[in-house]
Amino acid sequence: MLQEFKKFALKGNVLDLAVGVIIGGAFGKIVTSLVNDMIMPLIGILLGGISFTDLKYVITPATEDVAESAILYGSFIQSIVDFLIIAFSLFIFVKLISLTKKKEEAAPAAPPAPLPEVVLLEEIRDLLKEK
């Protein structure tokens, strides 16, 4: 069983998937920082100094014993922008990969060189045609 697991875990597809997940997680953090720290403040300034992290609809205000209950729709808007940026980036990446694959497929393969016996037989045929 240990040998089977080792064989499975060291397959190329599993390793590629693991690398993709790790890079995807790091990319997600970069995009989140980009949205939270750069894009949303700029949008907030354009909309009159609004901070999206402060946008919320308070359902029940905080009291001494109970914490505030609110719908944080500003954070939801930031998450939507995160998603759109990641989805667009993946779209561009997949498009570039497919273009590369199409170029590789479009290049026709050179026909294989004929065997020496075939070349010799063709020469004999051509000599017989001349006579």
Stockholm file with secondary structure:
# STOCKHOLM 1.0

chainA/1-131         MLQEFKKFALKGNVLDLAVGVIIGGAFGKIVTSLVNDMIMPLIGILLGGISFTDLKYVITPATEDVAESAILYGSFIQSIVDFLIIAFSLFIFVKLISLTKKKEEAAPAAPPAPLPEVVLLEEIRDLLKEK
#=GR chainA/1-131 SS CHHHHHHHHTSHHHHHHHHHHHHHHHHHHHHHHHIIIIIHHHHHHHTTSCCGGGCCEEEECCCSSSCCEEECHHHHHHHHHHHHHHHHHHHHHHHHHHHHHHHHHHSCCCCCCCCHHHHHHHHHHHHHHHC
#=GC SS_cons         CHHHHHHHHTSHHHHHHHHHHHHHHHHHHHHHHHIIIIIHHHHHHHTTSCCGGGCCEEEECCCSSSCCEEECHHHHHHHHHHHHHHHHHHHHHHHHHHHHHHHHHHSCCCCCCCCHHHHHHHHHHHHHHHC
//
